[in-house]
Amino acid sequence: MRKNKSAIKRAVQSEKRRLRNSHFKSTMKTKIKRAIGAIDKKDEQSAALFKDAVSSIDRASSKGVVHRNNASRKISRLSRKLHKSQQA
């Protein structure tokens, strides 16, 4: 168990951040899966779901949950998939 005040405070802060980060990460992954599913089915809403997923990825990146290069890669792959399905 932590003994000094600063160590206790750091543990509390870390736990808060962990919970907040897991929320953003989970939301982001869910929206990406929905967008990919819609793109694969060639759904009419795929563009809207894509936009929502990109917004979620950007939000997670700006909060430091995922690295900006990781976010950029996810957006790039998702957009490539969307454009490929629209051309076919």
Sequence and secondary structure as in RCSB ss.txt:
>XXXX:A:sequence
MRKNKSAIKRAVQSEKRRLRNSHFKSTMKTKIKRAIGAIDKKDEQSAALFKDAVSSIDRASSKGVVHRNNASRKI
SRLSRKLHKSQQA
>XXXX:A:secstr
   SHHHHHHHHHHHHHHHHHHHHHHHHHHHHHHHHHHHHHT TTHHHHHHHHHHHHHHHHHTTSS HHHHHHHH
HHHHHHHHHHHH 
